Structures are given as C-alpha cells and as structure tokens.
C-alpha cells in the first residue's frame, strides 16, 4: 500500500506543481493576445463604419423623398435656396453653402424648409453618424428645439437638376423637366474636407427615387475638398464638378 508521501510525489514534483506559469508563458500569452487585438480592432472598425453608412443611406433616402414630396405639392418645384443664385431677389450663387438649413436670420433655406414645413420631422435625419467635422447634431439640437441662429447639416443640397443634355447641360428646379438619368439631388456634405462623411465615398439620392454609393477608395475626392471656408468661397467650381461626378457614376454602375 502506497503512503501519502508516495501518492503526492517527490518534493521537487510538488514544487513544480505549485510554480504555475513561468514568466515566459505569461509573455507569450500577452503577445498572442496583443496580436489578436491588433487583428480584430480594424475589422470591428470596418463593421461599425458599414453600419454607420447604412444609417446615412437611410437619412439620404428620407431627405430625398421629402424633396420629392415637397415638389409634388408645390407645382413641381424643388425647395428654394438663396445659395442657388438664380431667380429674383436671391444672392450670388454659393453652391458650397447649400448644406445650410437655416440662415443666421432664422429663415429656413433649402433642405431646412422640409423640416420647417414638417416634410421631415426628425432633425437628426440631417446628420450622418460618420461625421467627424464641426457640424454634429449636438451643436444644433438646442436651435432645432426653439433656439435662434444658423443651422448647418451634414448633407448637401443641389437645388436643381440637369434637363437631359448630359451632366453639363442646363439645369432647372422643375422636377418634371429634370432628367432622371442625370439627377443627383442630395449627397453627403462637401463644403469642407471635414464634411465629407465617409472619406472613401458618398451616399447620394437622385430624382428617380434611388440611393447610390459613389465609391472613392483612394479618397481622391476627400483630398480635393478645401479645408477652410475661405478656400471654399474662393473656389466654388468644385461643388458643381462633384455633382457631375455623381451624375455620371450612377450611370456607370
């Protein structure tokens, strides 16, 4: 019959059992965990951005449908904007400012008219969850709730559409005369580089009620946008050029 001492083994064996993990074991475990975290974090970030892009797409669709509903109830005319620069009593064209919902004078403009007239009753629809610039919803929420002042959104409004002579042809606010083949009307913000919500592309809505994704994996559009308001005011041609890109991309899918 074996004794208790024989069952437990030698003193050296008992010491080895009590020692547990060595320092080398711990370091190897930490290294493996660090490698796994390094692999998983980018993948999780990509998943989160994909989810945000879907929400943005839904926002663009709701805004676009609001634009179309407004036009159907106002003789076919899209919501007006002082920044469009056409028509009596309007300022000079400022396409870079057509992400403005309400002017500093508390007058609603462009897409802001949709909110003011209850075509869109959720203010947060005008804000993209991927926005990383200086125009988050939290900044303007108090004004939406009854405050006074300018409101800027994360989405850009065109205010007009091509009439059927290609992307560089004449444009009109009359929805019935807009060519659905070249008709992007609402898109992610493009006033400044920080307004371009997704870096590698943009959601946009066109007059045939469809929402498309403009893919720009090399971020060429991102880096072509101005970084300051002064730069945007000096070079206003980049906005019409971008709308043309969206018009053409929808027909190249």
C-alpha positions in Angstrom: 0.0 0.0 0.0 1.4 3.4 -1.0 1.9 6.1 1.5 0.5 9.6 1.3 4.1 10.8 0.5 4.3 8.4 -2.4 0.9 9.4 -3.7 1.8 13.1 -3.8 5.2 12.5 -5.4 8.6 13.9 -4.6 9.1 17.3 -3.1 10.5 18.5 -6.4 7.4 17.4 -8.2 5.1 19.2 -5.6 7.2 22.5 -6.1 6.8 22.3 -9.9 3.0 21.9 -9.5 2.9 25.0 -7.2 5.0 27.1 -9.6 2.2 27.5 -12.2 3.0 29.6 -15.3 6.5 30.8 -15.9 7.4 34.3 -16.9 8.0 33.1 -20.4 4.5 31.6 -20.5 2.9 34.9 -19.4 4.9 36.9 -22.0 3.9 34.6 -24.8 0.2 34.8 -23.8 0.4 38.6 -23.7 2.0 38.7 -27.1 -0.7 36.4 -28.6 -3.5 38.5 -27.1 -1.9 41.7 -28.4 -1.7 40.2 -31.9 -5.3 39.1 -31.8 -6.4 42.6 -30.7 -4.4 44.2 -33.5 -6.2 41.9 -36.0 -9.7 42.4 -34.6 -9.8 46.2 -34.0 -9.6 47.2 -37.7 -12.2 44.6 -38.5 -14.5 45.9 -35.8 -13.9 49.5 -37.0 -14.9 48.4 -40.5 -18.1 46.8 -39.2 -19.0 49.9 -37.3 -18.4 52.1 -40.3 -20.5 49.8 -42.5 -23.4 50.2 -40.0 -23.0 54.0 -40.0 -23.0 54.0 -43.8 -26.4 52.2 -43.8 -27.9 54.7 -41.4 -26.5 57.5 -43.6 -28.1 55.9 -46.6 -31.4 55.8 -44.8 -31.1 59.5 -43.9 -30.3 60.4 -47.6 -33.3 58.4 -48.7 -35.7 60.1 -46.2 -34.4 63.6 -47.2 -34.7 62.8 -50.9 -38.2 61.6 -50.5 -39.0 64.7 -48.6 -37.6 66.8 -51.5 -39.8 64.9 -54.0 -42.9 65.1 -51.9 -42.4 68.9 -51.5 -42.0 69.3 -55.2 -45.2 67.3 -55.9 -47.1 69.6 -53.6 -45.6 72.9 -54.9 -46.1 72.8 -58.7 -43.1 70.5 -59.4 -40.6 73.0 -57.9 -37.8 71.8 -55.6 -37.3 73.6 -52.3 -35.7 77.0 -52.9 -32.3 78.2 -51.7 -30.8 81.6 -51.6 -27.5 80.0 -52.3 -28.7 78.7 -55.7 -28.2 82.2 -57.0 -30.9 82.1 -59.6 -34.3 83.9 -59.6 -35.4 87.4 -58.4 -34.1 88.7 -55.0 -31.5 86.0 -54.5 -27.9 86.4 -53.6 -25.0 85.3 -55.8 -24.6 81.6 -56.3 -22.8 79.9 -53.4 -23.1 76.2 -54.0 -20.6 75.4 -51.3 -23.1 76.7 -48.7 -26.0 74.5 -49.7 -25.7 72.4 -46.6 -27.3 75.3 -44.7 -30.7 74.5 -43.2 -31.4 77.9 -41.6 -29.8 81.2 -42.0 -28.5 83.4 -39.2 -31.6 85.5 -39.8 -33.7 82.5 -38.7 -35.0 82.0 -42.2 -35.2 78.3 -43.3 -33.5 77.5 -46.5 -33.0 74.6 -48.9 -33.4 71.3 -47.1 -34.3 73.2 -43.9 -37.7 74.1 -45.5 -38.5 70.4 -45.3 -38.1 70.5 -41.5 -39.9 73.7 -41.1 -42.9 72.5 -43.1 -43.0 69.0 -41.5 -41.9 67.0 -44.5 -39.2 65.7 -42.2 -39.9 66.0 -38.5 -36.8 64.4 -37.0 -33.9 66.8 -37.0 -31.3 64.1 -36.5 -32.1 62.8 -40.1 -29.9 65.7 -41.3 -26.8 64.4 -39.6 -24.6 61.5 -40.6 -23.3 59.2 -37.8 -19.9 59.1 -39.5 -19.5 62.9 -39.5 -16.2 64.0 -37.9 -16.2 67.7 -38.6 -17.5 70.8 -36.8 -21.2 70.2 -37.6 -22.5 67.5 -35.3 -26.2 67.3 -34.4 -25.5 68.1 -30.7 -24.2 71.5 -31.7 -27.5 72.5 -33.3 -30.0 70.5 -31.3 -30.9 73.5 -29.0 -31.6 75.6 -32.1 -33.9 72.9 -33.5 -35.7 72.9 -30.2 -36.6 76.6 -30.4 -33.3 78.5 -30.2 -32.1 81.1 -32.6 -29.3 81.0 -35.1 -27.7 79.4 -38.1 -28.1 75.6 -38.6 -25.8 73.6 -40.9 -26.3 69.9 -41.8 -24.1 67.0 -42.8 -25.8 66.7 -46.2 -25.5 68.8 -49.3 -28.4 70.0 -51.4 -28.2 70.7 -55.1 -31.5 72.6 -55.5 -31.8 71.9 -59.2 -31.1 69.1 -61.7 -29.9 68.6 -65.3 -32.6 68.8 -68.0 -31.4 66.0 -70.2 -28.4 67.3 -72.1 -25.8 65.4 -70.1 -24.3 66.5 -66.8 -23.0 69.8 -68.2 -26.3 70.9 -69.7 -28.8 73.4 -68.5 -30.5 72.9 -65.1 -33.9 73.6 -63.6 -35.8 73.5 -60.3 -38.8 72.0 -62.1 -38.8 68.3 -61.2 -40.9 67.4 -64.2 -38.1 68.7 -66.5 -35.2 67.1 -64.7 -33.7 64.1 -66.5 -33.7 61.1 -64.0 -30.6 59.7 -65.8 -28.5 62.7 -64.6 -30.2 63.9 -61.5 -28.3 63.7 -58.2 -30.0 66.0 -55.8 -28.8 65.2 -52.2 -25.4 63.9 -51.1 -23.0 63.8 -48.2 -21.6 67.2 -47.2 -18.9 68.6 -49.4 -18.3 72.1 -48.3 -15.1 71.2 -46.4 -12.9 68.2 -46.3 -14.2 67.5 -42.7 -17.8 67.5 -44.0 -17.2 64.6 -46.3 -18.6 62.0 -44.0 -17.2 58.7 -45.2 -13.8 59.6 -46.7 -13.9 56.7 -49.2 -17.2 57.6 -50.9 -20.6 59.2 -50.6 -24.2 58.3 -50.5 -26.4 60.3 -52.8 -30.1 60.5 -53.9 -31.3 61.1 -57.4 -34.7 62.1 -58.8 -35.7 58.5 -59.8 -36.0 57.8 -56.0 -32.9 55.7 -55.9 -29.9 56.0 -53.5 -26.5 55.2 -54.8 -23.0 54.8 -53.4 -20.2 56.8 -55.0 -17.1 54.7 -54.4 -13.8 56.5 -53.9 -11.4 54.0 -52.2 -8.4 56.2 -52.9 -10.0 59.2 -51.1 -9.3 61.4 -54.1 -12.5 63.5 -53.5 -11.6 63.8 -49.8 -8.3 65.4 -50.5 -9.6 67.6 -53.3 -12.0 69.4 -51.0 -11.0 72.7 -49.3 -10.0 72.7 -45.7 -11.2 76.2 -44.8 -14.3 78.2 -45.5 -12.2 80.9 -47.2 -10.8 78.4 -49.6 -14.3 77.1 -50.3 -15.5 80.6 -51.1 -12.6 81.3 -53.4 -13.1 78.1 -55.5 -16.8 77.4 -55.9 -16.5 75.2 -59.0 -15.5 72.1 -57.1 -19.1 71.6 -55.9 -20.8 71.6 -59.4 -17.9 69.3 -60.6 -18.6 66.9 -57.8 -22.3 66.8 -58.7 -21.3 65.9 -62.2 -19.2 63.0 -60.9 -22.3 61.7 -59.0 -24.5 62.1 -62.1 -22.1 60.1 -64.2 -21.3 57.4 -61.6 -24.9 56.4 -61.2 -25.0 55.6 -64.9 -21.8 53.6 -64.8 -22.9 51.0 -62.3 
